[in-house]
Amino acid sequence: MKVYETSGDSLQNTKYAQIVDESMMIGSEKLLLTLGVPAKHKGRPLHSNDVNILNIAVANSWNAEAVGAQLKTASKKVGHDPHYVISDNASIMAKGIRDVGLRHQRD
């Protein structure tokens, strides 16, 4: 639990990116996972120690407003908004990112 509580601390004084996606279904509920990674490309694939779990949320369904709210919750954990957000081009993700004023980088 301590790992999740301190997740994001290493990103507080730097530019970072959020990676967000609707993940697995748990029963009838869907998981929305938001990760934090350094915004500057390191010239190599990400390693597990590059990744911070910023937010894990579960709901029956997700809409753009709820996605945006979770992105803002993740931003508060770090202390500032991300430089950009990476997600697929699903309409609810794109609209949620846009509605809270963040820059969208499509994966």
N, CA, C and O atoms as a printed pandas DataFrame, in Angstrom:
     atom_number atom_name residue_name chain_id  residue_number  x_coord  y_coord  z_coord
0              1         N          MET        A               1    0.815   -1.186    0.000
1              2        CA          MET        A               1    0.000    0.000    0.000
2              3         C          MET        A               1    0.869    1.264    0.000
3              4         O          MET        A               1    0.491    2.268   -0.604
4              5         N          LYS        A               2    2.014    1.227    0.663
5              6        CA          LYS        A               2    2.905    2.375    0.731
6              7         C          LYS        A               2    3.358    2.808   -0.665
7              8         O          LYS        A               2    3.513    4.001   -0.925
8              9         N          VAL        A               3    3.570    1.845   -1.561
9             10        CA          VAL        A               3    3.995    2.158   -2.924
10            11         C          VAL        A               3    2.944    3.022   -3.614
11            12         O          VAL        A               3    3.295    3.983   -4.299
12            13         N          TYR        A               4    1.681    2.702   -3.450
13            14        CA          TYR        A               4    0.606    3.478   -4.072
14            15         C          TYR        A               4    0.474    4.850   -3.411
15            16         O          TYR        A               4    0.231    5.843   -4.097
16            17         N          GLU        A               5    0.630    4.915   -2.097
17            18        CA          GLU        A               5    0.483    6.183   -1.379
18            19         C          GLU        A               5    1.558    7.192   -1.770
19            20         O          GLU        A               5    1.283    8.391   -1.806
20            21         N          THR        A               6    2.760    6.741   -2.060
21            22        CA          THR        A               6    3.849    7.647   -2.414
22            23         C          THR        A               6    4.051    7.757   -3.926
23            24         O          THR        A               6    4.918    8.498   -4.390
24            25         N          SER        A               7    3.256    7.023   -4.682
25            26        CA          SER        A               7    3.364    7.070   -6.131
26            27         C          SER        A               7    3.100    8.490   -6.619
27            28         O          SER        A               7    2.148    9.136   -6.180
28            29         N          GLY        A               8    3.928    8.964   -7.510
29            30        CA          GLY        A               8    3.801   10.318   -8.025
30            31         C          GLY        A               8    4.774   11.286   -7.386
31            32         O          GLY        A               8    5.036   12.351   -7.943
32            33         N          ASP        A               9    5.316   10.941   -6.228
33            34        CA          ASP        A               9    6.270   11.828   -5.552
34            35         C          ASP        A               9    7.478   12.139   -6.436
35            36         O          ASP        A               9    7.966   13.269   -6.448
36            37         N          SER        A              10    7.952   11.149   -7.167
37            38        CA          SER        A              10    9.148   11.347   -7.999
38            39         C          SER        A              10    8.873   12.238   -9.211
39            40         O          SER        A              10    9.811   12.665   -9.885
40            41         N          LEU        A              11    7.601   12.525   -9.496
41            42        CA          LEU        A              11    7.242   13.347  -10.654
42            43         C          LEU        A              11    6.915   14.790  -10.283
43            44         O          LEU        A              11    6.633   15.603  -11.164
44            45         N          GLN        A              12    6.948   15.116   -9.001
45            46        CA          GLN        A              12    6.484   16.417   -8.533
46            47         C          GLN        A              12    7.254   17.597   -9.100
47            48         O          GLN        A              12    6.659   18.646   -9.348
48            49         N          ASN        A              13    8.534   17.464   -9.310
49            50        CA          ASN        A              13    9.352   18.593   -9.765
50            51         C          ASN        A              13    9.840   18.428  -11.199
51            52         O          ASN        A              13   10.906   18.922  -11.565
52            53         N          THR        A              14    9.051   17.732  -11.999
53            54        CA          THR        A              14    9.468   17.478  -13.376
54            55         C          THR        A              14    8.252   17.440  -14.292
55            56         O          THR        A              14    7.116   17.338  -13.828
56            57         N          LYS        A              15    8.499   17.522  -15.592
57            58        CA          LYS        A              15    7.423   17.326  -16.562
58            59         C          LYS        A              15    7.151   15.834  -16.656
59            60         O          LYS        A              15    8.072   15.022  -16.733
60            61         N          TYR        A              16    5.876   15.492  -16.648
61            62        CA          TYR        A              16    5.504   14.090  -16.729
62            63         C          TYR        A              16    4.309   13.933  -17.662
63            64         O          TYR        A              16    3.658   14.910  -18.033
64            65         N          ALA        A              17    4.037   12.702  -18.029
65            66        CA          ALA        A              17    2.882   12.369  -18.854
66            67         C          ALA        A              17    2.016   11.378  -18.088
67            68         O          ALA        A              17    2.507   10.597  -17.273
68            69         N          GLN        A              18    0.730   11.425  -18.365
69            70        CA          GLN        A              18   -0.175   10.416  -17.833
70            71         C          GLN        A              18   -0.516    9.451  -18.963
71            72         O          GLN        A              18   -0.671    9.861  -20.113
72            73         N          ILE        A              19   -0.630    8.194  -18.635
73            74        CA          ILE        A              19   -1.125    7.171  -19.552
74            75         C          ILE        A              19   -2.415    6.668  -18.940
75            76         O          ILE        A              19   -2.424    6.217  -17.795
76            77         N          VAL        A              20   -3.512    6.740  -19.692
77            78        CA          VAL        A              20   -4.815    6.348  -19.150
78            79         C          VAL        A              20   -5.506    5.386  -20.103
79            80         O          VAL        A              20   -5.430    5.529  -21.323
80            81         N          ASP        A              21   -6.189    4.394  -19.513
81            82        CA          ASP        A              21   -6.943    3.450  -20.331
82            83         C          ASP        A              21   -7.962    2.727  -19.471
83            84         O          ASP        A              21   -7.751    2.466  -18.286
84            85         N          GLU        A              22   -9.078    2.413  -20.120
85            86        CA          GLU        A              22  -10.032    1.496  -19.516
86            87         C          GLU        A              22   -9.399    0.130  -19.631
87            88         O          GLU        A              22   -9.022   -0.300  -20.721
88            89         N          SER        A              23   -9.287   -0.533  -18.536
89            90        CA          SER        A              23   -8.585   -1.801  -18.543
90            91         C          SER        A              23   -9.568   -2.942  -18.412
91            92         O          SER        A              23  -10.594   -2.961  -19.092
92            93         N          MET        A              24   -9.278   -3.860  -17.576
93            94        CA          MET        A              24  -10.064   -5.083  -17.442
94            95         C          MET        A              24  -11.419   -4.841  -16.788
95            96         O          MET        A              24  -11.635   -3.838  -16.108
96            97         N          MET        A              25  -12.307   -5.773  -17.011
97            98        CA          MET        A              25  -13.588   -5.759  -16.317
98            99         C          MET        A              25  -13.477   -6.640  -15.085
99           100         O          MET        A              25  -12.913   -7.733  -15.131
100          101         N          ILE        A              26  -14.021   -6.147  -13.989
101          102        CA          ILE        A              26  -14.087   -6.901  -12.745
102          103         C          ILE        A              26  -15.570   -7.130  -12.491
103          104         O          ILE        A              26  -16.266   -6.233  -12.015
104          105         N          GLY        A              27  -16.050   -8.313  -12.802
105          106        CA          GLY        A              27  -17.489   -8.544  -12.749
106          107         C          GLY        A              27  -18.146   -7.673  -13.798
107          108         O          GLY        A              27  -17.836   -7.790  -14.983
108          109         N          SER        A              28  -19.045   -6.806  -13.383
109          110        CA          SER        A              28  -19.712   -5.909  -14.325
110          111         C          SER        A              28  -19.096   -4.514  -14.307
111          112         O          SER        A              28  -19.633   -3.601  -14.934
112          113         N          GLU        A              29  -17.991   -4.334  -13.607
113          114        CA          GLU        A              29  -17.369   -3.020  -13.500
114          115         C          GLU        A              29  -16.079   -2.955  -14.309
115          116         O          GLU        A              29  -15.391   -3.957  -14.505
116          117         N          LYS        A              30  -15.767   -1.722  -14.779
117          118        CA          LYS        A              30  -14.569   -1.508  -15.581
118          119         C          LYS        A              30  -13.535   -0.710  -14.798
119          120         O          LYS        A              30  -13.863    0.248  -14.098
120          121         N          LEU        A              31  -12.299   -1.120  -14.931
121          122        CA          LEU        A              31  -11.179   -0.463  -14.271
122          123         C          LEU        A              31  -10.636    0.636  -15.174
123          124         O          LEU        A              31  -10.437    0.420  -16.369
124          125         N          LEU        A              32  -10.396    1.818  -14.603
125          126        CA          LEU        A              32   -9.722    2.908  -15.306
126          127         C          LEU        A              32   -8.393    3.116  -14.589
127          128         O          LEU        A              32   -8.364    3.444  -13.403
128          129         N          LEU        A              33   -7.310    2.927  -15.305
129          130        CA          LEU        A              33   -5.970    3.009  -14.729
130          131         C          LEU        A              33   -5.249    4.231  -15.289
131          132         O          LEU        A              33   -5.232    4.448  -16.501
132          133         N          THR        A              34   -4.654    5.028  -14.401
133          134        CA          THR        A              34   -3.866    6.189  -14.815
134          135         C          THR        A              34   -2.452    6.030  -14.272
135          136         O          THR        A              34   -2.244    5.917  -13.064
136          137         N          LEU        A              35   -1.498    6.023  -15.175
137          138        CA          LEU        A              35   -0.086    5.885  -14.828
138          139         C          LEU        A              35    0.628    7.209  -15.078
139          140         O          LEU        A              35    0.184    8.011  -15.899
140          141         N          GLY        A              36    1.720    7.434  -14.379
141          142        CA          GLY        A              36    2.559    8.597  -14.609
142          143         C          GLY        A              36    3.947    8.148  -15.034
143          144         O          GLY        A              36    4.524    7.229  -14.453
144          145         N          VAL        A              37    4.476    8.814  -16.062
145          146        CA          VAL        A              37    5.815    8.506  -16.572
146          147         C          VAL        A              37    6.520    9.823  -16.898
147          148         O          VAL        A              37    5.852   10.836  -17.106
148          149         N          PRO        A              38    7.845    9.830  -16.945
149          150        CA          PRO        A              38    8.548   11.053  -17.355
150          151         C          PRO        A              38    8.097   11.485  -18.758
151          152         O          PRO        A              38    7.938   10.641  -19.640
152          153         N          ALA        A              39    7.893   12.781  -18.967
153          154        CA          ALA        A              39    7.425   13.282  -20.263
154          155         C          ALA        A              39    8.515   13.213  -21.331
155          156         O          ALA        A              39    8.219   13.023  -22.511
156          157         N          LYS        A              40    9.761   13.364  -20.923
157          158        CA          LYS        A              40   10.859   13.337  -21.880
158          159         C          LYS        A              40   11.209   11.892  -22.203
159          160         O          LYS        A              40   11.438   11.080  -21.307
160          161         N          HIS        A              41   11.246   11.586  -23.493
161          162        CA          HIS        A              41   11.575   10.233  -23.944
162          163         C          HIS        A              41   13.020    9.920  -23.593
163          164         O          HIS        A              41   13.919   10.725  -23.834
164          165         N          LYS        A              42   13.229    8.755  -23.027
165          166        CA          LYS        A              42   14.574    8.370  -22.589
166          167         C          LYS        A              42   15.362    7.634  -23.670
167          168         O          LYS        A              42   16.488    7.202  -23.423
168          169         N          GLY        A              43   14.786    7.485  -24.866
169          170        CA          GLY        A              43   15.494    6.814  -25.944
170          171         C          GLY        A              43   15.499    5.302  -25.817
171          172         O          GLY        A              43   16.285    4.613  -26.467
172          173         N          ARG        A              44   14.606    4.795  -24.967
173          174        CA          ARG        A              44   14.500    3.350  -24.755
174          175         C          ARG        A              44   13.078    3.047  -24.306
175          176         O          ARG        A              44   12.341    3.954  -23.921
176          177         N          PRO        A              45   12.693    1.788  -24.352
177          178        CA          PRO        A              45   11.364    1.443  -23.832
178          179         C          PRO        A              45   11.274    1.766  -22.338
179          180         O          PRO        A              45   12.283    1.784  -21.633
180          181         N          LEU        A              46   10.054    2.019  -21.872
181          182        CA          LEU        A              46    9.852    2.262  -20.449
182          183         C          LEU        A              46   10.205    1.012  -19.645
183          184         O          LEU        A              46    9.949   -0.111  -20.078
184          185         N          HIS        A              47   10.783    1.221  -18.491
185          186        CA          HIS        A              47   11.035    0.141  -17.534
186          187         C          HIS        A              47   10.015    0.275  -16.410
187          188         O          HIS        A              47    9.434    1.343  -16.220
188          189         N          SER        A              48    9.801   -0.783  -15.680
189          190        CA          SER        A              48    8.804   -0.747  -14.606
190          191         C          SER        A              48    9.120    0.342  -13.576
191          192         O          SER        A              48    8.198    0.909  -12.989
192          193         N          ASN        A              49   10.392    0.643  -13.347
193          194        CA          ASN        A              49   10.715    1.687  -12.366
194          195         C          ASN        A              49   10.513    3.101  -12.908
195          196         O          ASN        A              49   10.671    4.068  -12.162
196          197         N          ASP        A              50   10.165    3.244  -14.200
197          198        CA          ASP        A              50    9.816    4.538  -14.790
198          199         C          ASP        A              50    8.351    4.884  -14.529
199          200         O          ASP        A              50    7.953    6.040  -14.672
200          201         N          VAL        A              51    7.555    3.899  -14.151
201          202        CA          VAL        A              51    6.094    4.026  -14.105
202          203         C          VAL        A              51    5.601    4.200  -12.672
203          204         O          VAL        A              51    6.016    3.480  -11.764
204          205         N          ASN        A              52    4.706    5.169  -12.489
205          206        CA          ASN        A              52    4.042    5.398  -11.211
206          207         C          ASN        A              52    2.556    5.134  -11.389
207          208         O          ASN        A              52    1.967    5.605  -12.362
208          209         N          ILE        A              53    1.940    4.404  -10.489
209          210        CA          ILE        A              53    0.495    4.206  -10.511
210          211         C          ILE        A              53   -0.116    5.415   -9.820
211          212         O          ILE        A              53    0.006    5.565   -8.604
212          213         N          LEU        A              54   -0.772    6.275  -10.587
213          214        CA          LEU        A              54   -1.328    7.500  -10.022
214          215         C          LEU        A              54   -2.775    7.335   -9.567
215          216         O          LEU        A              54   -3.193    7.952   -8.587
216          217         N          ASN        A              55   -3.535    6.509  -10.270
217          218        CA          ASN        A              55   -4.944    6.372   -9.920
218          219         C          ASN        A              55   -5.495    5.052  -10.448
219          220         O          ASN        A              55   -5.202    4.634  -11.568
220          221         N          ILE        A              56   -6.293    4.419   -9.617
221          222        CA          ILE        A              56   -7.034    3.223  -10.000
222          223         C          ILE        A              56   -8.476    3.486   -9.602
223          224         O          ILE        A              56   -8.765    3.738   -8.433
224          225         N          ALA        A              57   -9.377    3.430  -10.565
225          226        CA          ALA        A              57  -10.784    3.695  -10.277
226          227         C          ALA        A              57  -11.647    2.637  -10.960
227          228         O          ALA        A              57  -11.309    2.135  -12.032
228          229         N          VAL        A              58  -12.758    2.313  -10.324
229          230        CA          VAL        A              58  -13.669    1.297  -10.845
230          231         C          VAL        A              58  -15.071    1.892  -10.918
231          232         O          VAL        A              58  -15.507    2.579   -9.994
232          233         N          ALA        A              59  -15.775    1.629  -12.016
233          234        CA          ALA        A              59  -17.155    2.098  -12.181
234          235         C          ALA        A              59  -17.899    1.138  -13.102
235          236         O          ALA        A              59  -17.283    0.357  -13.827
236          237         N          ASN        A              60  -19.217    1.202  -13.069
237          238        CA          ASN        A              60  -20.028    0.378  -13.974
238          239         C          ASN        A              60  -19.771    0.754  -15.422
239          240         O          ASN        A              60  -19.759   -0.108  -16.300
240          241         N          SER        A              61  -19.565    2.038  -15.670
241          242        CA          SER        A              61  -19.233    2.507  -17.014
242          243         C          SER        A              61  -18.508    3.836  -16.876
243          244         O          SER        A              61  -18.595    4.497  -15.841
244          245         N          TRP        A              62  -17.804    4.218  -17.909
245          246        CA          TRP        A              62  -17.056    5.458  -17.913
246          247         C          TRP        A              62  -17.576    6.380  -19.001
247          248         O          TRP        A              62  -17.895    5.930  -20.102
248          249         N          ASN        A              63  -17.661    7.669  -18.696
249          250        CA          ASN        A              63  -17.977    8.679  -19.701
250          251         C          ASN        A              63  -16.879    9.736  -19.653
251          252         O          ASN        A              63  -16.002    9.685  -18.791
252          253         N          ALA        A              64  -16.927   10.688  -20.571
253          254        CA          ALA        A              64  -15.863   11.683  -20.676
254          255         C          ALA        A              64  -15.707   12.489  -19.396
255          256         O          ALA        A              64  -14.583   12.752  -18.969
256          257         N          GLU        A              65  -16.804   12.880  -18.781
257          258        CA          GLU        A              65  -16.739   13.679  -17.555
258          259         C          GLU        A              65  -16.038   12.906  -16.435
259          260         O          GLU        A              65  -15.210   13.466  -15.716
260          261         N          ALA        A              66  -16.365   11.638  -16.289
261          262        CA          ALA        A              66  -15.756   10.809  -15.241
262          263         C          ALA        A              66  -14.274   10.569  -15.528
263          264         O          ALA        A              66  -13.458   10.579  -14.607
264          265         N          VAL        A              67  -13.923   10.355  -16.789
265          266        CA          VAL        A              67  -12.509   10.179  -17.157
266          267         C          VAL        A              67  -11.731   11.447  -16.820
267          268         O          VAL        A              67  -10.652   11.374  -16.231
268          269         N          GLY        A              68  -12.269   12.608  -17.189
269          270        CA          GLY        A              68  -11.616   13.880  -16.885
270          271         C          GLY        A              68  -11.414   14.071  -15.390
271          272         O          GLY        A              68  -10.362   14.541  -14.958
272          273         N          ALA        A              69  -12.414   13.709  -14.603
273          274        CA          ALA        A              69  -12.315   13.833  -13.145
274          275         C          ALA        A              69  -11.197   12.951  -12.595
275          276         O          ALA        A              69  -10.475   13.361  -11.687
276          277         N          GLN        A              70  -11.051   11.754  -13.135
277          278        CA          GLN        A              70   -9.984   10.854  -12.672
278          279         C          GLN        A              70   -8.604   11.368  -13.079
279          280         O          GLN        A              70   -7.636   11.200  -12.337
280          281         N          LEU        A              71   -8.510   11.991  -14.251
281          282        CA          LEU        A              71   -7.228   12.579  -14.668
282          283         C          LEU        A              71   -6.836   13.710  -13.726
283          284         O          LEU        A              71   -5.664   13.847  -13.375
284          285         N          LYS        A              72   -7.803   14.515  -13.317
285          286        CA          LYS        A              72   -7.533   15.609  -12.383
286          287         C          LYS        A              72   -7.145   15.065  -11.006
287          288         O          LYS        A              72   -6.282   15.632  -10.336
288          289         N          THR        A              73   -7.778   13.973  -10.585
289          290        CA          THR        A              73   -7.409   13.329   -9.324
290          291         C          THR        A              73   -5.955   12.868   -9.381
291          292         O          THR        A              73   -5.202   13.042   -8.423
292          293         N          ALA        A              74   -5.567   12.280  -10.512
293          294        CA          ALA        A              74   -4.178   11.832  -10.683
294          295         C          ALA        A              74   -3.228   13.023  -10.681
295          296         O          ALA        A              74   -2.140   12.941  -10.111
296          297         N          SER        A              75   -3.621   14.125  -11.307
297          298        CA          SER        A              75   -2.782   15.335  -11.328
298          299         C          SER        A              75   -2.556   15.874   -9.926
299          300         O          SER        A              75   -1.454   16.316   -9.600
300          301         N          LYS        A              76   -3.589   15.842   -9.094
301          302        CA          LYS        A              76   -3.462   16.323   -7.711
302          303         C          LYS        A              76   -2.465   15.486   -6.920
303          304         O          LYS        A              76   -1.778   15.990   -6.032
304          305         N          LYS        A              77   -2.396   14.207   -7.253
305          306        CA          LYS        A              77   -1.458   13.319   -6.545
306          307         C          LYS        A              77   -0.010   13.746   -6.804
307          308         O          LYS        A              77    0.846   13.633   -5.926
308          309         N          VAL        A              78    0.253   14.233   -8.011
309          310        CA          VAL        A              78    1.594   14.693   -8.372
310          311         C          VAL        A              78    1.804   16.136   -7.917
311          312         O          VAL        A              78    2.909   16.517   -7.529
312          313         N          GLY        A              79    0.748   16.927   -7.966
313          314        CA          GLY        A              79    0.857   18.332   -7.566
314          315         C          GLY        A              79    0.740   19.306   -8.721
315          316         O          GLY        A              79    0.704   20.517   -8.507
316          317         N          HIS        A              80    0.679   18.794   -9.943
317          318        CA          HIS        A              80    0.491   19.648  -11.120
318          319         C          HIS        A              80    0.026   18.787  -12.289
319          320         O          HIS        A              80    0.155   17.563  -12.281
320          321         N          ASP        A              81   -0.524   19.477  -13.303
321          322        CA          ASP        A              81   -1.026   18.766  -14.482
322          323         C          ASP        A              81    0.115   18.156  -15.281
323          324         O          ASP        A              81    1.250   18.630  -15.220
324          325         N          PRO        A              82   -0.191   17.104  -16.030
325          326        CA          PRO        A              82    0.833   16.497  -16.883
326          327         C          PRO        A              82    1.126   17.368  -18.102
327          328         O          PRO        A              82    0.321   18.217  -18.485
328          329         N          HIS        A              83    2.271   17.144  -18.690
329          330        CA          HIS        A              83    2.648   17.828  -19.933
330          331         C          HIS        A              83    1.733   17.359  -21.076
331          332         O          HIS        A              83    1.381   18.145  -21.955
332          333         N          TYR        A              84    1.358   16.094  -21.058
333          334        CA          TYR        A              84    0.417   15.525  -22.020
334          335         C          TYR        A              84   -0.133   14.224  -21.455
335          336         O          TYR        A              84    0.385   13.682  -20.479
336          337         N          VAL        A              85   -1.205   13.731  -22.097
337          338        CA          VAL        A              85   -1.847   12.477  -21.692
338          339         C          VAL        A              85   -1.849   11.534  -22.886
339          340         O          VAL        A              85   -2.244   11.915  -23.987
340          341         N          ILE        A              86   -1.408   10.307  -22.662
341          342        CA          ILE        A              86   -1.382    9.277  -23.702
342          343         C          ILE        A              86   -2.573    8.357  -23.497
343          344         O          ILE        A              86   -2.804    7.857  -22.396
344          345         N          SER        A              87   -3.329    8.137  -24.571
345          346        CA          SER        A              87   -4.429    7.166  -24.538
346          347         C          SER        A              87   -4.721    6.736  -25.963
347          348         O          SER        A              87   -4.195    7.292  -26.927
348          349         N          ASP        A              88   -5.585    5.721  -26.065
349          350        CA          ASP        A              88   -6.047    5.362  -27.395
350          351         C          ASP        A              88   -6.997    6.461  -27.866
351          352         O          ASP        A              88   -7.184    7.455  -27.165
352          353         N          ASN        A              89   -7.580    6.299  -29.010
353          354        CA          ASN        A              89   -8.439    7.338  -29.571
354          355         C          ASN        A              89   -9.917    7.079  -29.283
355          356         O          ASN        A              89  -10.779    7.561  -30.017
356          357         N          ALA        A              90  -10.222    6.329  -28.231
357          358        CA          ALA        A              90  -11.615    6.113  -27.852
358          359         C          ALA        A              90  -12.259    7.468  -27.587
359          360         O          ALA        A              90  -11.639    8.341  -26.979
360          361         N          SER        A              91  -13.487    7.650  -28.035
361          362        CA          SER        A              91  -14.138    8.955  -27.949
362          363         C          SER        A              91  -14.259    9.458  -26.519
363          364         O          SER        A              91  -14.096   10.654  -26.278
364          365         N          ILE        A              92  -14.543    8.570  -25.558
365          366        CA          ILE        A              92  -14.678    9.057  -24.180
366          367         C          ILE        A              92  -13.336    9.502  -23.612
367          368         O          ILE        A              92  -13.279   10.443  -22.821
368          369         N          MET        A              93  -12.264    8.836  -24.008
369          370        CA          MET        A              93  -10.936    9.240  -23.543
370          371         C          MET        A              93  -10.568   10.594  -24.153
371          372         O          MET        A              93  -10.169   11.512  -23.436
372          373         N          ALA        A              94  -10.701   10.717  -25.468
373          374        CA          ALA        A              94  -10.343   11.954  -26.161
374          375         C          ALA        A              94  -11.149   13.138  -25.621
375          376         O          ALA        A              94  -10.585   14.205  -25.374
376          377         N          LYS        A              95  -12.443   12.964  -25.439
377          378        CA          LYS        A              95  -13.290   14.045  -24.937
378          379         C          LYS        A              95  -12.966   14.361  -23.480
379          380         O          LYS        A              95  -12.907   15.532  -23.107
380          381         N          GLY        A              96  -12.760   13.357  -22.666
381          382        CA          GLY        A              96  -12.415   13.585  -21.263
382          383         C          GLY        A              96  -11.126   14.362  -21.109
383          384         O          GLY        A              96  -11.039   15.264  -20.276
384          385         N          ILE        A              97  -10.130   14.026  -21.898
385          386        CA          ILE        A              97   -8.838   14.720  -21.865
386          387         C          ILE        A              97   -9.019   16.166  -22.325
387          388         O          ILE        A              97   -8.535   17.097  -21.680
388          389         N          ARG        A              98   -9.709   16.341  -23.427
389          390        CA          ARG        A              98   -9.944   17.677  -23.993
390          391         C          ARG        A              98  -10.760   18.551  -23.036
391          392         O          ARG        A              98  -10.448   19.726  -22.844
392          393         N          ASP        A              99  -11.804   17.974  -22.440
393          394        CA          ASP        A              99  -12.696   18.751  -21.568
394          395         C          ASP        A              99  -12.007   19.308  -20.324
395          396         O          ASP        A              99  -12.429   20.339  -19.799
396          397         N          VAL        A             100  -10.956   18.648  -19.845
397          398        CA          VAL        A             100  -10.235   19.183  -18.683
398          399         C          VAL        A             100   -9.006   19.993  -19.096
399          400         O          VAL        A             100   -8.196   20.372  -18.250
400          401         N          GLY        A             101   -8.869   20.257  -20.397
401          402        CA          GLY        A             101   -7.833   21.151  -20.884
402          403         C          GLY        A             101   -6.444   20.560  -20.977
403          404         O          GLY        A             101   -5.454   21.289  -20.926
404          405         N          LEU        A             102   -6.358   19.241  -21.113
405          406        CA          LEU        A             102   -5.054   18.599  -21.232
406          407         C          LEU        A             102   -4.761   18.248  -22.688
407          408         O          LEU        A             102   -5.678   18.087  -23.493
408          409         N          ARG        A             103   -3.486   18.130  -23.014
409          410        CA          ARG        A             103   -3.049   17.784  -24.370
410          411         C          ARG        A             103   -3.068   16.275  -24.546
411          412         O          ARG        A             103   -2.547   15.541  -23.705
412          413         N          HIS        A             104   -3.664   15.809  -25.634
413          414        CA          HIS        A             104   -3.829   14.381  -25.895
414          415         C          HIS        A             104   -2.792   13.894  -26.908
415          416         O          HIS        A             104   -2.669   14.443  -28.002
416          417         N          GLN        A             105   -2.063   12.872  -26.529
417          418        CA          GLN        A             105   -1.145   12.190  -27.445
418          419         C          GLN        A             105   -1.723   10.798  -27.658
419          420         O          GLN        A             105   -1.797   10.010  -26.715
420          421         N          ARG        A             106   -2.133   10.486  -28.881
421          422        CA          ARG        A             106   -2.748    9.194  -29.165
422          423         C          ARG        A             106   -1.674    8.113  -29.286
423          424         O          ARG        A             106   -0.624    8.319  -29.894
424          425         N          ASP        A             107   -1.971    6.941  -28.683
425          426        CA          ASP        A             107   -0.996    5.845  -28.782
426          427         C          ASP        A             107   -1.168    5.082  -30.060
427          428         O          ASP        A             107   -0.435    4.126  -30.312
